[in-house]
Amino acid sequence: MLATIASCLKARVDHRLVDELLEAYQEAKRNYYLGGLRLSEVEGGRFSEAALRILQEQTSSQRTFTPLGRQLDTDTIIRTLAQLPVGSHSDSTRLHIPRALRVIYDIRNNRDAAHLGDGIDPNRQDATLVVSVLDWVLAEFIRMFHNVSADQAQQIVGTLVTRRVPVVQVFGDFPRVLNTSLRAGDYMLVLLYHRGERGANLQDLSTWVRPTMRRNLRKTLERLVDGEAYVHFDGQLYFITELGMRVVEQRRLFDVPVP
């Protein structure tokens, strides 16, 4: 899917900018899921610089943009885009995307020091906002350049997100959970967290779990679906819900246990 998106964008955008955009996107997401929250914000800034150059290119009659490697005057670019005549370009190009990217810059530049002692992990809170904005901006580019609806664009972005779960090591097509002390329910959540938008069917899960979990696998899944709403079943595939993802992240079930 990533190759398809790259090909789609490169039909309308300079190849170097597409490569920079998608590489920064993948690194930001990888760092986020591995707990490298500040690195995720740094990659978010790199993504933003590629995105702003794309907007420069798309709105320039000469298809020019600030060369890669040269300092980007983000304030001027955002102000210039906002001043483009109404109707000359889409509102996403003129206003929405630049303003979203401004949020990423502000977090990267201004939120690295003091935070109020309110019990919230500021790094995770900030990084979560950053990666959400990255998803939205990438979906907007796909919508604009691939001629699909906003919902379809977001679904395409969703297929890119394979959560990097350290406790899961993949051998071929087999995801092996490295924490042997997890209970059956937590084991399911870790696997489905790893699968993300792809989900998994009963046969897959039965193959991947420990043999001792197979006898009561259906009951375990029913409890996760109906009793706790951590998992959704669409009749064929099981998917982790937002609530289930929150449990995995808050309890850090994706971490590899220390021997």
For each residue, the residues with C-beta under 8 A, 3 or more apart:
1: 4 5 156 159 160
2: 5 6 22 26 160
3: 6 7
4: 1 7 8
5: 1 2 8 9 22 142 146 156 160
6: 2 3 9 10 18 19 22
7: 3 4 10 11
8: 4 5 11 12 142 145 146
9: 5 6 12 13 18 21 22 141 142 145 146
10: 6 7 13 15 18
11: 7 8 145
12: 8 9 58 145
13: 9 10 17 18 54 57 58 141 145
14: 17 18 53 54 57 63 65
15: 10 18 19
16: 19 20 68
17: 13 14 20 21 50 53 54 57 65 68
18: 6 9 10 13 14 15 21 22
19: 6 15 16 22 23
20: 16 17 23 24 46 49 50 68
21: 9 17 18 24 25 47 50 51 54 138 141
22: 2 5 6 9 18 19 25 26
23: 19 20 26 27
24: 20 21 27 28 43 44 46 47 50
25: 21 22 28 29 43 47 134 138 160
26: 2 22 23 29 30 160
27: 23 24 30 31 39 43 46
28: 24 25 31 32 40 41 43 44 46 47 130 131 134
29: 25 26 32 33 40 131 134 160 161 164
30: 26 27 33 34 36 164
31: 27 28 34 35 36 37 39 40 43
32: 28 29 36 37 40 127 128 130 131
33: 29 30 163 164 165 254
34: 30 31 164 166
35: 31
36: 30 31 32 39 40
37: 31 32 40 41 123 124 126 127
38: 41 42 112 123 127
39: 27 31 36 42 43
40: 28 29 31 32 36 37 43 44 127 130 131
41: 28 37 38 44 45 104 107 108 126 127 130
42: 38 39 45 46 108
43: 24 25 27 28 31 39 40 46 47
44: 24 28 40 41 47 48 104 107 108 130 131 133 134
45: 41 42 48 49 104 105 108
46: 20 24 27 28 42 43 49 50
47: 21 24 25 28 43 44 50 51 104 134 137
48: 44 45 51 52 74 101 104 105
49: 20 45 46 52 53 72 74
50: 17 20 21 24 46 47 53 54
51: 21 47 48 54 55 97 101 137 141
52: 48 49 55 56 72 74 77 78 98 101
53: 14 17 49 50 56 57 65 66 68 72
54: 13 14 17 21 50 51 57 58 65 141
55: 51 52 58 59 77 81 93 97 98
56: 52 53 59 60 64 65 66 77
57: 13 14 17 53 54 60 63 64 65
58: 12 13 54 55 89 93
59: 55 56 81 84 88 89 93
60: 56 57 63 64 65
61:
62:
63: 14 57 60
64: 56 57 60
65: 14 17 53 54 56 57 60
66: 53 56 70 72 73 77
67: 70
68: 16 17 20 53
69:
70: 66 67
71:
72: 49 52 53 66 77
73: 66 76 77
74: 48 49 52 77 78 101 102 105
75: 78 79
76: 73 79 80
77: 52 55 56 66 72 73 74 80 81 98
78: 52 74 75 81 82 98 99 101 102
79: 75 76 82 83
80: 76 77 83 84
81: 55 59 77 78 84 93 94 95 98
82: 78 79 94 95 98
83: 79 80
84: 59 80 81 88 89 93 94
85: 88
86: 94
87:
88: 59 84 85 94
89: 58 59 84 93 94
90: 93 94 144
91: 94 95 96
92: 95 96 97 140 144
93: 55 58 59 81 84 89 90 97 144
94: 81 82 84 86 88 89 90 91 98
95: 81 82 91 92 98 99
96: 91 92 99 100 140
97: 51 55 92 93 100 101 137 140
98: 52 55 77 78 81 82 94 95 101 102
99: 78 95 96 102 103
100: 96 97 103 104 133 136 137
101: 48 51 52 74 78 97 98 104 105 133 137
102: 74 78 98 99 105 106
103: 99 100 106 107 129 133
104: 41 44 45 47 48 100 101 107 108 130 133 134
105: 45 48 74 101 102 108 109
106: 102 103 109 110 111
107: 41 44 103 104 110 111 126 129 130
108: 41 42 44 45 104 105 111 112 130
109: 105 106 112
110: 106 107
111: 106 107 108 115 122 126
112: 38 108 109
113:
114:
115: 111 118 120 122
116:
117:
118: 115
119:
120: 115 125
121: 124 125
122: 111 115 125 126
123: 37 38 126 127
124: 37 121 127 128
125: 120 121 122 128 129
126: 37 41 107 111 122 123 129 130
127: 32 37 38 40 41 123 124 130 131
128: 32 124 125 131 132
129: 103 107 125 126 132 133
130: 28 32 40 41 44 104 107 108 126 127 133 134
131: 28 29 32 40 44 127 128 134 135
132: 128 129 135 136
133: 44 100 101 103 104 129 130 136 137
134: 25 28 29 44 47 104 130 131 137 138
135: 131 132 138 139 154 157 161
136: 100 132 133 139 140
137: 47 51 97 100 101 133 134 140 141
138: 21 25 134 135 141 142 157 160
139: 135 136 142 143 150 153 154 156 157
140: 92 96 97 136 137 143 144 153
141: 9 13 21 51 54 137 138 144 145
142: 5 8 9 138 139 145 146 148 153 156 157
143: 139 140 146 148 149 150 152 153
144: 90 92 93 140 141
145: 8 9 11 12 13 141 142
146: 5 8 9 142 143 153 156
147:
148: 142 143 152 153 156
149: 143 152 153
150: 139 143 153 154
151: 154 155
152: 143 148 149 155 156
153: 139 140 142 143 146 148 149 150 156 157
154: 135 139 150 151 157 158
155: 151 152 158 159 197
156: 1 5 139 142 146 148 152 153 159 160
157: 135 138 139 142 153 154 160 161
158: 154 155 161 196 197
159: 1 155 156 197 198
160: 1 2 5 25 26 29 138 156 157
161: 29 135 157 158 196 197
162: 194 196
163: 33 193 194 196 254
164: 29 30 33 34
165: 33 168 190 193 194 254
166: 34 254 255 256
167: 177 178 179 190 253 254 255 256 257
168: 165 175 176 177 178 190 191 194 254
169: 175 176 178
170: 173 174 175 176
171: 174 176
172:
173: 170
174: 170 171 207 208
175: 168 169 170 191 194 195 208
176: 168 169 170 171 208
177: 167 168 180 182 187 190 191 208
178: 167 168 169 256 257
179: 167 182 190 253 256 257
180: 177 210
181: 257
182: 177 179 186 187 190 253
183: 186 187
184: 187 188 209 213 216 217 220
185: 188 189 220 223 224 230
186: 182 183 189 190 251 253
187: 177 182 183 184 190 191 209 210 213
188: 184 185 191 192 205 209 220 221 224 231 238
189: 185 186 192 193 224 230 231 240 244 247 248 253
190: 165 167 168 177 179 182 186 187 193 194 248 253 254
191: 168 175 177 187 188 194 195 200 205 208 209
192: 188 189 195 199 200 231 238 239 240 244
193: 163 165 189 190 196 240 244 245 248 253 254
194: 162 163 165 168 175 190 191
195: 175 191 192 198 199 200 239 240
196: 158 161 162 163 193 240
197: 155 158 159 161 239
198: 159 195
199: 192 195 234 237 238 239
200: 191 192 195 204 205 208 237 238
201: 204 205 236 237 238
202: 205 206 217 218 221 238
203: 206 207
204: 200 201 207 208
205: 188 191 200 201 202 208 209 217 221 238
206: 202 203 209 214 217
207: 174 203 204
208: 174 175 176 177 191 200 204 205
209: 184 187 188 191 205 206 213 214 217
210: 180 187 213 214
211: 214
212: 215
213: 184 187 209 210 216 217 220
214: 206 209 210 211 217
215: 212
216: 184 213 219 220
217: 184 202 205 206 209 213 214 220 221
218: 202 221 222
219: 216 222 223
220: 184 185 188 213 216 217 223 224
221: 188 202 205 217 218 224 225 231 233 238
222: 218 219 225 226 227
223: 185 219 220 226 227 228
224: 185 188 189 220 221 227 228 230 231 244
225: 221 222 228 229 230 231 232 233 238
226: 222 223 229
227: 222 223 224
228: 223 224 225 231 243 244
229: 225 226 241 243 244
230: 185 189 224 225 240 241 243 244 247
231: 188 189 192 221 224 225 228 238 239 240 241 244
232: 225 238 239 240 241
233: 221 225 237 238 239
234: 199 237 239
235:
236: 201
237: 199 200 201 233 234
238: 188 192 199 200 201 202 205 221 225 231 232 233
239: 192 195 197 199 231 232 233 234
240: 189 192 193 195 196 230 231 232 244 245 248
241: 229 230 231 232 244 245
242: 245 246
243: 228 229 230 246 247
244: 189 192 193 224 228 229 230 231 240 241 247 248
245: 193 240 241 242 248 249
246: 242 243 249 250
247: 189 230 243 244 250 251 253
248: 189 190 193 240 244 245 251 252 253 254
249: 245 246 252 254
250: 246 247
251: 186 247 248
252: 248 249 255
253: 167 179 182 186 189 190 193 247 248
254: 33 163 165 166 167 168 190 193 248 249
255: 166 167 252
256: 166 167 178 179
257: 167 178 179 181
258:
259:
